[in-house]
């Protein structure tokens, strides 16, 4: 039985969250915590899913029922990815998918989008269908939108391209950056963020105070552009300042939390160049830009205020086939 194994990286939003949903640019980096997807063709016309990390041992559905009826939240992304791929390529073969994650789904590293990217890549390999990175992006992003309705697609791009990227306009601009030397400490707040709820809260702010929020987004966009330059110049002091300004705007948008703020302040107190929340806010992770000299101290101070430092490297490779 032909089996394909691929892996896709998780992601960390570096700068530009929320504004990116409204057409502004963001910077995102892939992390070396990966989701593995194993795909195989079945003899019978059904879809099977095994995803033990999310407590899904043996989920089954007949092909004609795919993406119909009540679908458990956990299975939704995988099922829709398989459905979209089979429909687009007019294939009616049964498929089994196994997913294994090297990180907790609670961290906000984008396990759903990495799973979708992994599935689309694995199926195209399984059926020998050539897909460009852009085609892979389009199908995977469409799948995420089908399930979640909202989202900029930055996480899908990170899963596909890997490294550190400048991303804008639903993937119309995806630029890979050289970001070696970018040294981040990641602190988990212990709280799982609800991305869609946070996007909705910003949307209601936008409805009540459009010009003010648009202005914030424009300012964030300027910071992102400057940060892109600072990364290429390895100007970490400047980059840290830009991160701090970005965090201030995120607080103005009301998406930070006391816990995140404590962790961010602790990192700053320990000498980080800059620190901010990463992602939707309300929970998940914060990031601090550190040097080799203050890394340990930053870690200790984050832990002292109850944060959990996550050992992950950034700039990880994008989706790749692990066997052939
Ligand atoms: O919750 P996360 O880490 O997936 O980040 C969401 C970032 C947003 O800009 C708020 C949403 C998006 O899709 O860009």
Boltz pocket constraint, residues with backbone or C-beta under 6 A from the ligand:
constraints:
  - pocket:
      binder: B
      contacts: [[A, 13], [A, 16], [A, 17], [A, 18], [A, 19], [A, 20], [A, 21], [A, 108], [A, 109], [A, 110], [A, 150], [A, 151], [A, 152], [A, 153], [A, 154], [A, 155], [A, 193], [A, 195], [A, 198], [A, 199], [A, 278], [A, 279], [A, 280], [A, 281], [A, 284]]
      max_distance: 6.0
